[in-house]
């Protein structure tokens, strides 16, 4: 069995070896792309489209942000130490956003589901005085909770699993590998009681630290006692359960994005703006929960489709087109885990590439950084950021290759191997961060930093 594309095709030489293989000799653009959906793509499409993986030197921040000085600079303001204190030079000017992000980083409680008392969504809302945090932590609970509900329909996929819901539930489940951090089979559920010191809900007024009594407040995140680790992902995360649907992932990630986008730099400066207008401020990067369904054409000869799970956009510039500055792609689980390391499957990588290519081919659909598509991938409580460089030159070459292929006589026998001039000279270059576990306070910092950089890049692009 070949290694996953993401782990093996990281250079032009590696791609050429794969491209010249006999198994792809009859993989024409028409066969690979024609009348398909990006959700059906796999290794063949990655090879045919000349996709090469570029390893990032800093796995905690997108390379595009690292290279952009203003974007990288603004992310440096985001740290647990800086946000924790009201005396910080930067955050002291934005008390609302500081308190909101401080609440986010402190988290919902200590340890895993079996080690703390579970709260209902309304209990969270009452405690935090905010619908947003109530929804966020309840959504996170649901993702962790679902694994305790039923173990009757589970599957541990191999490296090349198909991630479509119907495909994953066709076969019986093999035995689940044991986790190095086993959970208790019993979960503590406390009785509902009135909350002392509840602050009335007001979206514009963040709750103070002393708003709840010690009896009602959940304990803060204690990293040393948490079973989760950024370096190690237990095999249980590779288990596909019918109880943990993709909808739960989407519900969680869009709730998190709503909170972060409202307060993340550079949008934190809206704290000081008049409530009814934002004159003089950069355009706001906002969340779009509506799925963007595209049907694109290459050289008026080949069509393929894609559909994302929402994304980020600048509404003031794209009221009609819903043009993206980042694409959201969610899955119900992270996929195969090899010795504690998540393995990005060929189908999921191909779907990300297909969605990025569709966005570049569709007119007035991308308003983010020029020639680079940003994708936010989410699986349960794991988040990862991708950037895909798809240049204008690449699109021109792709169009020419498709037209040349279509002009060939249909009776011509297939070659023993594809020729180099039958594919774009440039590659689609894919770079990414590592996976971030949103259950961890330090990991949430990295998620916020990347979103901060994405917002800055999008605003700078919008302002020219």
N, C-alpha and C positions, 0 to 999 in steps of 0.2 A: 504494500500500500504506500502510495507516495505521501510525502510530507505535506502538511497544509500549505497552500499557496503563500499565505501571509508570512510563514516562517522560512520559506525556501527560495522565493523569487525576489531577492533583494538587490539584484544587479542586472545590468544589461546582458552580461554573459549568461547568467542563470536563466533569464527570459529566453535568450536565443536557443539554448539547449532544449528548453521546454517547447518552444515554438517549432523547432525543426523535428520534433518527434512525429513518428508516422501516425500516431493516434489522432493527430490534428490535421492530417493531410487533406481531408475533405470537409474541414470545418470552415465553410465559407461564411461571409458576413450574412448572407441571406439565411443560411441554416441557423447560425448562432443567434441572430438578433430578430429576424423577420417575424412579425406578428407574435412577439413574446412579451412577457412582463418581466421586469427586473427581479421580481420575487421568485422567478423560475430559473434565474441564471445560476451558473456554477463556474467551474474551473475553465471550461472551454471558452466562455465569453471573456474571462480575465486574460487568457493567453491571446485570443484573437484581437482584443482591444489594446494589447501592449501595455499591460498594467505592471508597474514595478514598485515594490515597497521600499521606502526610504526610512532607515532606522534613525530615530531622533536621539540626539545626545542628552537632552533633558526630557525625561518621560513624564514630567509633572506639568509641563506647559507646552502648548502647541508651538511648533517651530515658527509659524507665521507670527505669533505673538512675540516670541523671543527675538526675532529679527527686527521687529518694529519697535523703535525706541520709545515713542509715546505710549504705546500699548503695554510694553513690558514695565515701564516706569509706574504706570497707574496700578498695576497689579501688586506692586510692592507695598502698597498701603494696606493690603489685606493680610492680616496675621492675627492669631488669637491674642497675642500680647497687646497689640495696638488697639484692637476692638474692645478688649476687656476694660481698659481704663478710660475714663472721661477726660483725662488730662493729656491724651495724645494730641500732638500738634495738628494733625490732619482731621481726625474724627471729632475733636471737640467742636468743630464748626458745623457738624451734621449730627446732632444728638438723636434724631429720629432714626436715621439709617444705622447709626452705631448700635442703638439698642435693639433694633430689629435683627441685624446680623449677629449680634451677641447672643440673642435668644436662639437663633438658628444654630450657631456653633456649639452652644451649651447642650443642645439636644433634648430629647424627651425623657431620658432616664438612664439608669445604669444597667449594663449587661444586656443579655438576650431576653427573649420573651419569657422563658421559664424562670428567670432570676429576678423579675420585678412584677409589680402589680399592673394588670392591664387596665387601661382607661378607655372609655367610649369616646367617640368623636366629640360629643357635646361636653364631656368632662374636660377634654383637652381645651376646647374653645373657652369654657368658663375659666379654666386655670390661667390661660394665656391672655384672656380678654381679646382674642382675635380669632376670627374664622379661619384665617390662612394657616396658622400653626396647628389648630385643631385638626384641620383636614390633612395637613402634611404628616403629622405623627400618627394619626389614625390610618392613613394610607400605608405608611411604613409598617405599622402593626399588622395590617391585613396581609401584606406580603410575607411577613415572618409567621403569622398565625396560620396561614393556609397549609403549611407543611404539616401541621399537627392535626388537621381536620381529617385528611384521608391519605392513606398510603396505598390505596387499591389500584390506582391508575398512574403508575410512574414508569419512567424510562430513563436509563442512563445511556445517552447517545455516544456514538463514536465520533472521531474528528470530523467526519463528513456528513453529519446528520442533516436532514432536511428540516427546516424550521417552520414549515407551514403546519398549522394546528392539526389539520386532518391527516397529514403524513405522519406526524409524530405519535398519533394514537392508534395506528393500524396494528402494530406488533406488540406482543406481550413484553413485559418489563423484565430485564435481568435483575439480578440481585444488586442492591445499592451498596457501593463500597462504604465502609465505616468512616465516620468523620473523626478526626483527632480531637474534636471538641464536642462530645455527645451532649444533646439536650436532655433535660428531664422530660419524662412523658407526662408529667402533671404541670399544669399552668395555674398560677395563683390568680384568682379573680376576687377582688375585694367587693364588699357590698357598697352600693351607691349611698352616699350621705351628702348632706348639704355642704357646700364649700364656704368656709369663713373668709371674709375679706375679699369677696369676688368684685372685680372691677367691671363696671358696665362696658359693653362692647362699643368701641369707637375706632374705626379703621385709621383715623388720622392721629390718634393719641396712643402711643405705645405704652404698655403696662410697665409700672415700676417694679423694681426687684422685690419689694416687700408686699406685693399685692396679694399674696396668698399666705395662708398660715402654714407653719411647718408640717401640720398634719396632712394638708392637701397637696403639697408640692412634691413632685417626683424628684428623686435624687439626680444630680448632674452626671454627665458622662464621666466615667472613670476609666481611662484608657487601659490602665494596667489590669483591670478586671474583666475587660471585654474579651470574648472568645474570638473576635474577628481580627484579621490581620491583613494589611495591604500586601504583604509578601506571600501569603499563603491563602489559597482559596480551597476550602474543604470540598471533598468529592460530592457532598450532598447538594452543592449548588449546580451540579450537572444533572440532577434529577428533574425530569419533566413531569409535573403534576397537573392533572386536570383542574385542580383547585386553584392553582396560581396561573391565571390567564394573562394574556398580553394586555388586556384592559386594565388589570391591576397595576402593571408597570406604567402604562400611559397615565393613569390617574395619579400615581405617585410623582412621576417626573414633571408633569405639567404643573402640579401644585408647588413643587420645589422651585421650578423656573419662575412662576409668578412672584413668589416672595423675593427671590434673589434679584430679578430684573428691576424690581421696584426700588431697591436700596443699594445695588452694587455700583461702585465707581465706574464710569463718571456720572451715572444717573443719580447718585446720591445728592448732587448739587441742587436737585429739584426740591430738596427739603426747604431751601430758602426762597423758592419761587412763590409768587402769589398763587393761591389755590385755583384761581380761575383762568390762568394763562401762563405760558412758558416762553414768552418772548425773550429772545436773546440767548436761549439755550439750544444746544444741539438737538436734532430730532430724536425722539424717544424710540429705543428698540423695545418692542413689545412681543408678547407671546401670541401666536396664532394657533388655536387648537383645531382649526379646520384642516382636514387632510387635503393635500394638493395632489390631484390626479392629473397626470400628463399623458399625452399621446404624441410622440414626436416622430419626425421623418428625417431620414438622411438621404440627401440628393434626390428627394422625391421618389425614392425607390424602396426603401426599407423603413418600416414602422415598428416601434416598440413602445411599451407603456411603463409607467411607474406610478406609485402612490406612496406618499410618506405618512408619518403619524403626526403631522403638524410641523411647526418650526418657529423661528424668530423672524420678525419683519419690522420695517419702519413704516407705520401706517400712513403718515403724512405724505410719503413719497409713493405709495403703492395702494391707494384705496381701491382701485379697480382690479389690479393684477394679482394682489396678494404676493408680491415678489418677496422672496426669501433673502435673509442674511445668514441664516443657518437652517439646516434641515434636521428634523427629529426622526429617528428610526428606533423603534422599541421592539423588544422581544420578551417572551414570557420567562426565559431563563438564559443564563450566560453561555450554555453549550458545554462541550466536552472540557473536562479538567484533567490535565496530565500532570501528576505528581505535584498538585497544588497550584499549577499554573493554568489559567484559562487558555483554551485554544480557539482562535477565531476561525470558524469554519469557512470553507470556500463559498458555499451558498450565501452566507451572510455578508462576506466581503464583496461578493459579486453584486448583491442587491444594493449595497452602499454605493458601489461604483456606478451601477445602472441608474440610481436615483440622481447621483451627481451629474452624470452625462446628460440625462434628460433635462435637468435644470439648465445646463449650459446650452442645450440645443433649442429649448423653448424660448421664444422671444419675450422680453420684459418679465422674466421670471426670477432672475438673480440680481440682487442689488448689493451684495456683499463685496469683499475684496476681489479685485479684478483677477480673473482667470483661476481663482482658487475657491472651491466649494467647501464649506465647513459642515460637518455632520456630527450631531450629538447622538451617540448610541446609548441606549439604556436597556438594561436587563435586570428585572427586579429592582434591587437597591444599588446596583452597580452602574456607573456612568463612565463613558469614555468619549474622547473628542478626536475626530478625524479631520484631516484636511486633504483635499484631492486637487492637484494642480492639473487643470484641463485648459491648455492654451488655445488661442485662436488658430495658431499654426497647426496644432493637433487636429482641430475640427476641420480645417481645410484639407489636410492630408486624408483624414477619414472619409470625407465626402468624395475625394478623388478615387480612393481605393474602392469604395462601394460602386462608383460609376464604372471604373475599369472592370471590376468583376462582373457587373451586369452586362457589359458589352461583349464578353467572351462567348463564343459559340457553345450552346448547351450540349452539343455532342462531343465536345473535347473531353478526353478522359482526365480524371483527377490526378494531380501530380503526386509523386512519391512523398513529397514534403512541401510545405508552403515556402514561397520565396519571400525574401526580405522586403521586396518592393510591393508586396501584397498587403502590407500593414502600415499604419502611420509611422513615420520616422521617429517622431517624438513619442514619449510614453506618458501615460497617466501616472503621475507620481503620487503615492499614498503615504502619508505620515500620520502619526497619532500619538496620543499620550498613553499611559497605561490605564488599566481599570481602576476606578476610585470607588471605594465602598462607602456609601453615604451614611452608613450607621456609625462611622468613626468621625470624631470631631476634626482630627487633622486631615482626613480625606475630604471632608466638606470644604475645608479651606481651599484645597486645590480645585474643586469644582467651581467655587466662587471666583477664584483667580482667573480661570480659563474663560468663564462667562464675562468677567470684567474686560478681559482683553478682546473678546469677540465684539462686545458692545462698542469699545473704543475704535476698533478697526472698521466696524460698520458705520459709525457716525462720521469718521474721517472720510470714508469713501463717499458717503452721502453729501458731504459738504465740499467735495472736490479737493 
